[in-house]
């Protein structure tokens, strides 16, 4: 099960409305988890 805002963040990233730094900020805001960050971007999360 994903976070409530996972699909929204993923869609923004895929549509190139958000870059990787915005997705990283979503982790800091607790919108998505570090694991979800990796699923979306394909890169490991680092603070």
C-alpha distance matrix in Angstrom:
0.0 3.8 6.9 9.1 11.5 9.8 11.2 14.5 15.0 14.4 16.8 19.3 19.3 19.8 22.5 24.1 24.2 22.6 23.7 22.0 23.5 21.9 18.4 19.5 20.6 17.2 16.1 19.3 18.6 15.2 13.6 11.4 11.3 13.9 11.7 10.3 14.0 14.9 12.7 14.3 17.8 18.3 19.9 19.3 19.0 22.3 23.5
3.8 0.0 3.8 6.5 8.1 6.1 8.2 11.2 11.3 11.1 13.7 15.9 16.0 16.9 19.5 20.8 20.7 19.0 20.1 18.6 20.0 18.2 14.8 16.1 17.1 13.6 12.8 16.1 15.3 12.2 10.2 7.9 8.6 11.4 9.8 7.5 11.0 12.6 10.6 11.5 15.0 16.1 17.5 17.1 16.5 19.8 20.7
6.9 3.8 0.0 3.8 5.5 5.2 8.2 10.0 10.0 11.1 13.7 15.1 15.6 17.2 19.4 20.4 19.6 17.7 19.2 17.8 18.5 16.3 13.3 14.5 14.7 11.0 10.6 13.5 12.1 9.0 6.8 5.7 7.4 11.0 10.6 8.3 11.0 13.5 12.3 12.4 15.6 17.4 18.3 17.7 16.2 19.1 19.3
9.1 6.5 3.8 0.0 3.8 5.7 7.6 8.5 9.8 11.5 13.0 14.4 15.8 17.4 18.9 20.3 18.9 17.7 19.8 19.1 19.7 16.9 14.4 16.1 15.7 11.9 12.5 15.0 12.7 10.3 7.4 7.9 10.7 14.2 14.2 11.4 13.6 16.4 15.0 14.3 17.6 19.8 20.9 20.7 19.1 21.9 21.8
11.5 8.1 5.5 3.8 0.0 3.8 5.6 5.3 6.2 8.6 10.1 10.8 12.4 14.3 15.6 16.7 15.2 13.9 16.2 15.8 16.4 13.4 11.2 13.4 12.9 9.1 10.6 13.2 11.0 9.5 5.8 6.7 10.2 13.3 13.7 10.4 11.7 14.9 13.7 12.2 15.2 17.9 18.9 19.1 17.4 20.1 20.0
9.8 6.1 5.2 5.7 3.8 0.0 3.8 5.5 5.3 6.0 8.5 10.1 10.6 12.1 14.2 15.4 14.8 13.2 14.9 14.1 15.4 13.0 10.0 12.3 12.9 9.3 10.2 13.5 12.3 10.5 7.2 5.8 8.7 11.2 10.9 7.3 8.9 11.7 10.0 8.7 12.1 14.4 15.8 16.3 15.1 18.3 18.8
11.2 8.2 8.2 7.6 5.6 3.8 0.0 3.8 5.5 5.0 6.0 8.6 9.9 10.3 12.0 14.0 13.6 13.0 15.2 15.2 17.0 14.4 11.8 14.8 15.4 12.1 13.6 16.8 15.5 14.1 10.5 9.6 12.4 14.6 13.8 10.0 11.4 13.6 11.2 9.4 12.9 15.3 17.4 18.5 17.8 21.1 21.9
14.5 11.2 10.0 8.5 5.3 5.5 3.8 0.0 3.8 5.4 5.2 6.3 8.7 10.0 10.6 12.3 11.0 10.7 13.5 14.2 15.5 12.3 10.6 13.9 13.8 10.6 13.1 15.8 14.1 13.6 9.8 10.1 13.5 15.6 15.7 12.0 12.4 15.2 13.5 10.9 13.6 16.7 18.4 19.6 18.4 21.3 21.6
15.0 11.3 10.0 9.8 6.2 5.3 5.5 3.8 0.0 3.8 5.5 5.2 6.2 8.7 10.0 10.6 9.6 8.1 10.3 10.5 11.8 8.9 6.8 10.2 10.5 7.7 10.1 13.0 11.9 11.8 8.4 8.1 11.3 12.8 13.3 9.7 9.2 12.2 11.2 8.3 10.5 13.8 15.0 16.2 14.9 17.7 18.0
14.4 11.1 11.1 11.5 8.6 6.0 5.0 5.4 3.8 0.0 3.8 5.5 5.1 6.1 8.6 9.8 10.1 9.0 10.6 10.6 13.0 11.0 8.3 11.7 13.1 10.6 12.2 15.6 15.1 14.5 11.3 9.8 12.2 13.2 12.7 9.0 8.8 10.8 8.9 5.8 8.5 11.5 13.5 15.3 14.9 18.1 19.2
16.8 13.7 13.7 13.0 10.1 8.5 6.0 5.2 5.5 3.8 0.0 3.8 5.4 5.1 6.1 8.4 8.5 8.9 11.4 12.6 14.9 12.5 10.8 14.5 15.3 13.0 15.3 18.3 17.4 17.2 13.7 13.0 15.8 16.9 16.5 12.8 12.6 14.4 12.4 9.1 11.3 14.4 16.6 18.8 18.4 21.4 22.4
19.3 15.9 15.1 14.4 10.8 10.1 8.6 6.3 5.2 5.5 3.8 0.0 3.8 5.6 5.2 6.1 5.0 5.4 8.5 10.4 12.2 9.5 8.9 12.7 13.0 11.4 14.3 16.7 15.9 16.5 13.3 13.2 16.1 17.0 17.3 13.9 12.7 14.9 13.8 10.2 11.4 14.9 16.5 18.6 17.7 20.3 20.8
19.3 16.0 15.6 15.8 12.4 10.6 9.9 8.7 6.2 5.1 5.4 3.8 0.0 3.8 5.5 5.0 5.9 4.8 6.2 7.5 10.2 8.5 7.3 10.9 12.3 11.2 13.5 16.2 16.2 16.7 13.9 12.9 15.1 15.2 15.4 12.3 10.5 12.1 11.4 7.6 7.9 11.5 13.0 15.5 15.0 17.6 18.7
19.8 16.9 17.2 17.4 14.3 12.1 10.3 10.0 8.7 6.1 5.1 5.6 3.8 0.0 3.8 5.3 7.6 8.0 9.1 10.5 13.6 12.3 10.9 14.4 16.1 14.8 16.7 19.7 19.7 19.8 16.8 15.5 17.5 17.5 17.0 13.8 12.6 13.5 11.9 8.4 9.0 11.8 14.2 17.1 17.4 20.3 21.8
22.5 19.5 19.4 18.9 15.6 14.2 12.0 10.6 10.0 8.6 6.1 5.2 5.5 3.8 0.0 3.8 5.4 7.7 9.6 12.2 14.7 13.0 12.6 16.2 17.2 16.1 18.7 21.3 20.8 21.4 18.3 17.7 20.2 20.5 20.3 17.0 15.7 17.0 15.5 11.9 12.4 15.4 17.5 20.4 20.3 22.9 24.0
24.1 20.8 20.4 20.3 16.7 15.4 14.0 12.3 10.6 9.8 8.4 6.1 5.0 5.3 3.8 0.0 3.8 5.2 6.4 9.4 11.8 10.6 11.0 14.3 15.3 15.0 17.6 19.8 19.8 20.9 18.2 17.6 19.9 19.7 20.1 17.1 15.0 16.3 15.7 12.0 11.4 14.6 16.0 18.9 18.6 20.7 21.7
24.2 20.7 19.6 18.9 15.2 14.8 13.6 11.0 9.6 10.1 8.5 5.0 5.9 7.6 5.4 3.8 0.0 3.8 6.8 10.2 11.5 9.3 10.4 13.8 13.9 13.6 16.7 18.4 17.9 19.4 16.6 16.9 19.6 19.9 20.8 17.7 15.6 17.7 17.3 13.5 13.3 16.9 17.9 20.4 19.4 21.3 21.6
22.6 19.0 17.7 17.7 13.9 13.2 13.0 10.7 8.1 9.0 8.9 5.4 4.8 8.0 7.7 5.2 3.8 0.0 3.8 6.7 7.8 5.6 6.9 10.1 10.4 10.4 13.3 15.0 14.9 16.5 14.1 14.2 16.6 16.6 17.8 15.1 12.6 14.8 15.1 11.4 10.9 14.6 15.0 17.1 15.9 17.6 17.8
23.7 20.1 19.2 19.8 16.2 14.9 15.2 13.5 10.3 10.6 11.4 8.5 6.2 9.1 9.6 6.4 6.8 3.8 0.0 3.8 5.5 5.5 6.6 8.9 10.1 11.1 13.2 14.8 15.7 17.3 15.5 14.9 16.6 15.7 17.1 14.9 11.7 13.4 14.3 11.0 9.2 12.6 12.5 14.7 13.7 15.1 15.7
22.0 18.6 17.8 19.1 15.8 14.1 15.2 14.2 10.5 10.6 12.6 10.4 7.5 10.5 12.2 9.4 10.2 6.7 3.8 0.0 3.8 5.4 5.1 6.1 8.6 9.8 10.9 12.7 14.3 15.5 14.3 13.1 14.0 12.5 14.0 12.4 8.9 10.3 12.0 9.2 6.9 10.1 9.2 11.1 10.0 11.5 12.4
23.5 20.0 18.5 19.7 16.4 15.4 17.0 15.5 11.8 13.0 14.9 12.2 10.2 13.6 14.7 11.8 11.5 7.8 5.5 3.8 0.0 3.8 5.4 4.9 6.2 8.7 9.9 10.6 12.4 14.3 13.8 13.3 14.3 12.9 15.3 14.1 10.5 12.6 14.7 12.2 10.3 13.3 11.6 12.5 10.4 10.8 10.6
21.9 18.2 16.3 16.9 13.4 13.0 14.4 12.3 8.9 11.0 12.5 9.5 8.5 12.3 13.0 10.6 9.3 5.6 5.5 5.4 3.8 0.0 3.8 5.3 4.9 6.4 9.0 9.8 10.4 12.5 11.3 11.5 13.5 13.2 15.5 13.5 10.5 13.3 14.7 11.8 11.0 14.5 13.7 14.6 12.3 13.3 12.7
18.4 14.8 13.3 14.4 11.2 10.0 11.8 10.6 6.8 8.3 10.8 8.9 7.3 10.9 12.6 11.0 10.4 6.9 6.6 5.1 5.4 3.8 0.0 3.8 5.3 5.0 6.8 9.0 9.8 10.8 9.3 8.5 10.2 9.9 11.8 9.7 6.8 9.8 11.1 8.4 8.2 11.6 11.1 11.9 9.8 11.8 11.9
19.5 16.1 14.5 16.1 13.4 12.3 14.8 13.9 10.2 11.7 14.5 12.7 10.9 14.4 16.2 14.3 13.8 10.1 8.9 6.1 4.9 5.3 3.8 0.0 3.8 5.3 5.2 6.7 8.9 10.0 9.9 9.0 9.5 8.4 11.2 10.2 6.9 9.8 12.1 10.4 9.5 12.2 10.6 10.3 7.4 8.5 8.2
20.6 17.1 14.7 15.7 12.9 12.9 15.4 13.8 10.5 13.1 15.3 13.0 12.3 16.1 17.2 15.3 13.9 10.4 10.1 8.6 6.2 4.9 5.3 3.8 0.0 3.8 5.3 5.0 6.2 8.6 8.7 9.3 10.7 10.7 13.8 12.5 9.9 13.2 15.2 13.2 12.9 15.8 14.4 14.0 10.7 11.2 9.7
17.2 13.6 11.0 11.9 9.1 9.3 12.1 10.6 7.7 10.6 13.0 11.4 11.2 14.8 16.1 15.0 13.6 10.4 11.1 9.8 8.7 6.4 5.0 5.3 3.8 0.0 3.8 5.4 5.0 6.2 5.2 6.0 8.4 9.5 12.1 10.2 8.5 12.3 13.4 11.5 12.3 15.4 14.6 14.3 11.4 12.9 11.9
16.1 12.8 10.6 12.5 10.6 10.2 13.6 13.1 10.1 12.2 15.3 14.3 13.5 16.7 18.7 17.6 16.7 13.3 13.2 10.9 9.9 9.0 6.8 5.2 5.3 3.8 0.0 3.8 5.4 5.0 5.8 5.0 5.6 6.3 9.5 8.6 7.1 10.6 12.4 11.6 12.2 14.5 13.3 12.1 8.9 10.3 9.5
19.3 16.1 13.5 15.0 13.2 13.5 16.8 15.8 13.0 15.6 18.3 16.7 16.2 19.7 21.3 19.8 18.4 15.0 14.8 12.7 10.6 9.8 9.0 6.7 5.0 5.4 3.8 0.0 3.8 5.4 7.6 8.3 8.7 9.1 12.7 12.3 10.7 13.9 16.1 15.2 15.4 17.7 15.9 14.4 10.7 10.9 8.7
18.6 15.3 12.1 12.7 11.0 12.3 15.5 14.1 11.9 15.1 17.4 15.9 16.2 19.7 20.8 19.8 17.9 14.9 15.7 14.3 12.4 10.4 9.8 8.9 6.2 5.0 5.4 3.8 0.0 3.8 5.5 7.9 9.6 11.3 14.4 13.2 12.3 15.9 17.3 16.0 16.9 19.6 18.5 17.3 13.9 14.5 12.5
15.2 12.2 9.0 10.3 9.5 10.5 14.1 13.6 11.8 14.5 17.2 16.5 16.7 19.8 21.4 20.9 19.4 16.5 17.3 15.5 14.3 12.5 10.8 10.0 8.6 6.2 5.0 5.4 3.8 0.0 3.8 5.4 6.7 9.3 11.9 11.0 11.0 14.5 15.5 15.0 16.5 18.8 17.9 16.4 13.3 14.6 13.2
13.6 10.2 6.8 7.4 5.8 7.2 10.5 9.8 8.4 11.3 13.7 13.3 13.9 16.8 18.3 18.2 16.6 14.1 15.5 14.3 13.8 11.3 9.3 9.9 8.7 5.2 5.8 7.6 5.5 3.8 0.0 3.8 7.1 10.0 11.9 9.8 10.1 13.8 14.0 12.9 14.9 17.6 17.4 16.7 14.1 16.0 15.2
11.4 7.9 5.7 7.9 6.7 5.8 9.6 10.1 8.1 9.8 13.0 13.2 12.9 15.5 17.7 17.6 16.9 14.2 14.9 13.1 13.3 11.5 8.5 9.0 9.3 6.0 5.0 8.3 7.9 5.4 3.8 0.0 3.8 6.8 8.2 6.0 6.9 10.3 10.5 10.0 12.2 14.4 14.4 13.6 11.4 13.9 13.9
11.3 8.6 7.4 10.7 10.2 8.7 12.4 13.5 11.3 12.2 15.8 16.1 15.1 17.5 20.2 19.9 19.6 16.6 16.6 14.0 14.3 13.5 10.2 9.5 10.7 8.4 5.6 8.7 9.6 6.7 7.1 3.8 0.0 3.8 5.3 5.1 6.3 8.8 9.8 10.6 12.3 13.6 13.1 11.4 9.3 11.9 12.3
13.9 11.4 11.0 14.2 13.3 11.2 14.6 15.6 12.8 13.2 16.9 17.0 15.2 17.5 20.5 19.7 19.9 16.6 15.7 12.5 12.9 13.2 9.9 8.4 10.7 9.5 6.3 9.1 11.3 9.3 10.0 6.8 3.8 0.0 3.8 5.4 5.0 6.5 8.8 10.0 10.6 11.3 10.1 7.9 5.8 8.5 9.7
11.7 9.8 10.6 14.2 13.7 10.9 13.8 15.7 13.3 12.7 16.5 17.3 15.4 17.0 20.3 20.1 20.8 17.8 17.1 14.0 15.3 15.5 11.8 11.2 13.8 12.1 9.5 12.7 14.4 11.9 11.9 8.2 5.3 3.8 0.0 3.8 5.3 5.2 6.4 8.8 10.1 9.9 9.7 8.0 7.7 11.0 13.0
10.3 7.5 8.3 11.4 10.4 7.3 10.0 12.0 9.7 9.0 12.8 13.9 12.3 13.8 17.0 17.1 17.7 15.1 14.9 12.4 14.1 13.5 9.7 10.2 12.5 10.2 8.6 12.3 13.2 11.0 9.8 6.0 5.1 5.4 3.8 0.0 3.8 5.3 4.9 6.1 8.6 9.5 10.2 9.7 9.2 12.8 14.4
14.0 11.0 11.0 13.6 11.7 8.9 11.4 12.4 9.2 8.8 12.6 12.7 10.5 12.6 15.7 15.0 15.6 12.6 11.7 8.9 10.5 10.5 6.8 6.9 9.9 8.5 7.1 10.7 12.3 11.0 10.1 6.9 6.3 5.0 5.3 3.8 0.0 3.8 5.5 5.2 6.1 7.7 7.5 7.4 6.5 10.0 11.7
14.9 12.6 13.5 16.4 14.9 11.7 13.6 15.2 12.2 10.8 14.4 14.9 12.1 13.5 17.0 16.3 17.7 14.8 13.4 10.3 12.6 13.3 9.8 9.8 13.2 12.3 10.6 13.9 15.9 14.5 13.8 10.3 8.8 6.5 5.2 5.3 3.8 0.0 3.8 5.4 5.3 4.9 5.0 5.2 6.3 10.1 12.8
12.7 10.6 12.3 15.0 13.7 10.0 11.2 13.5 11.2 8.9 12.4 13.8 11.4 11.9 15.5 15.7 17.3 15.1 14.3 12.0 14.7 14.7 11.1 12.1 15.2 13.4 12.4 16.1 17.3 15.5 14.0 10.5 9.8 8.8 6.4 4.9 5.5 3.8 0.0 3.8 5.9 5.6 7.8 8.8 10.1 13.8 16.4
14.3 11.5 12.4 14.3 12.2 8.7 9.4 10.9 8.3 5.8 9.1 10.2 7.6 8.4 11.9 12.0 13.5 11.4 11.0 9.2 12.2 11.8 8.4 10.4 13.2 11.5 11.6 15.2 16.0 15.0 12.9 10.0 10.6 10.0 8.8 6.1 5.2 5.4 3.8 0.0 3.8 5.9 8.2 10.1 10.6 14.2 16.2
17.8 15.0 15.6 17.6 15.2 12.1 12.9 13.6 10.5 8.5 11.3 11.4 7.9 9.0 12.4 11.4 13.3 10.9 9.2 6.9 10.3 11.0 8.2 9.5 12.9 12.3 12.2 15.4 16.9 16.5 14.9 12.2 12.3 10.6 10.1 8.6 6.1 5.3 5.9 3.8 0.0 3.8 5.3 8.2 9.1 12.3 14.7
18.3 16.1 17.4 19.8 17.9 14.4 15.3 16.7 13.8 11.5 14.4 14.9 11.5 11.8 15.4 14.6 16.9 14.6 12.6 10.1 13.3 14.5 11.6 12.2 15.8 15.4 14.5 17.7 19.6 18.8 17.6 14.4 13.6 11.3 9.9 9.5 7.7 4.9 5.6 5.9 3.8 0.0 3.8 6.9 9.4 12.6 15.7
19.9 17.5 18.3 20.9 18.9 15.8 17.4 18.4 15.0 13.5 16.6 16.5 13.0 14.2 17.5 16.0 17.9 15.0 12.5 9.2 11.6 13.7 11.1 10.6 14.4 14.6 13.3 15.9 18.5 17.9 17.4 14.4 13.1 10.1 9.7 10.2 7.5 5.0 7.8 8.2 5.3 3.8 0.0 3.8 6.4 9.1 12.4
19.3 17.1 17.7 20.7 19.1 16.3 18.5 19.6 16.2 15.3 18.8 18.6 15.5 17.1 20.4 18.9 20.4 17.1 14.7 11.1 12.5 14.6 11.9 10.3 14.0 14.3 12.1 14.4 17.3 16.4 16.7 13.6 11.4 7.9 8.0 9.7 7.4 5.2 8.8 10.1 8.2 6.9 3.8 0.0 3.8 6.5 10.0
19.0 16.5 16.2 19.1 17.4 15.1 17.8 18.4 14.9 14.9 18.4 17.7 15.0 17.4 20.3 18.6 19.4 15.9 13.7 10.0 10.4 12.3 9.8 7.4 10.7 11.4 8.9 10.7 13.9 13.3 14.1 11.4 9.3 5.8 7.7 9.2 6.5 6.3 10.1 10.6 9.1 9.4 6.4 3.8 0.0 3.8 6.7
22.3 19.8 19.1 21.9 20.1 18.3 21.1 21.3 17.7 18.1 21.4 20.3 17.6 20.3 22.9 20.7 21.3 17.6 15.1 11.5 10.8 13.3 11.8 8.5 11.2 12.9 10.3 10.9 14.5 14.6 16.0 13.9 11.9 8.5 11.0 12.8 10.0 10.1 13.8 14.2 12.3 12.6 9.1 6.5 3.8 0.0 3.8
23.5 20.7 19.3 21.8 20.0 18.8 21.9 21.6 18.0 19.2 22.4 20.8 18.7 21.8 24.0 21.7 21.6 17.8 15.7 12.4 10.6 12.7 11.9 8.2 9.7 11.9 9.5 8.7 12.5 13.2 15.2 13.9 12.3 9.7 13.0 14.4 11.7 12.8 16.4 16.2 14.7 15.7 12.4 10.0 6.7 3.8 0.0
